[in-house]
Amino acid sequence: MGFPCNQFGKQEPDPDADILKFVQTKYDVAFPMFAKIEVNGDAACELYTWLKEQTDGEDIKWNFEKFLVDRNGKVQRFGTGVTPEQIAPHVAELL
């Protein structure tokens, strides 16, 4: 699932529909994209507040941090530089 956020260098100023079109066209994104949210600060989305609490409690540092939640609610956090291909073995373990 993707959650656009404009808190990192103001890289997502466009409306949600434009962001969706861009990621589908440029990156062939096929996963669900949601409305733009905030992930840090007082207005942070409750989901991201919870995800951060379940890991190291640190703010999201940059775009494309990733979280993997298993069926028991255990959360793993992956930094910006970690690719989906690198996370795939972790996903396979959980299936």
N, C-alpha and C positions, 0 to 999 in steps of 0.2 A: 504494500500500500504506500502511496506517496502523499506527502502532506507539504505542499509548497509553503515557503516562509520567506518573508521579505526582511528578516532581521540580520542577514549576512551580506553586507555590502550592497543592500538594496537591489539584489539581483532578480527579485520577483515582483516588480511593481505592477505588472499587467493583471487584468481581470482573470478570474479562474478559467474561463472558457479559452482565452488566448494561451494561457500556460498549458492547458491540456492539449490544444492543437499543436503547440510547439514541441512538447515532449513526444507526442505520437509521431509527428512528422520527422523530427530531427533524430530522435533516439529509439524510435519504434517501441515505445513504452506500451505494454499490454496489461500492466497491473492497474488496479483501481487508483485513481487520483482523486483526492478530496479537496475541499475548499481550503483556501489559504488560511493558515493559523499562525499564532506566535508560539514558540517553543521555550522561550526564556522569559524571565521577568514576572511581574505581577499578573499580566494578562495571559500567561502561558496556558495552553490547552491542558485540561486535566489529564489526558492520556500521557502527554509528555512529562508532566510533573510526576506522575506515577512511574513511568519508565525510568526517569532519572533517579527517583527514590529507590528503585529496585536494583540499581547498579551502583555507581560511585557517588551519586548525588550531585555531580558536576553539571554545569550548564552545557548545552550543546555548543560546541566550539565553531562549527562551520557546516555548510551544506553537506548532505548525503551521509550523515551519521546514520547507522542502521541498528535496529533492535530486533532480536529474535526472541519470541516468547513461546515456551513450550506449553503443552496441554495442562501442566500443573501451575502455570503462572511464573515459572522461573525465567528470568530475563538475562540474555546475553547482549552486550553492547559492542558494536564494531565501529571503529573510527572511519573518517572520511575516505582514507586511502584504501580501505578494504573493499574489494570488488565483490559483486554477487557470486561470482565463480568461486571465490575464496570462502564464502559462507556456505556454499552448497553442501559440503561434507557435514557441516553442523546440522543442516536441515535434514539430510539423509539419515543421520543418527536418530532424529526425533520421529521419523516416519515408521 
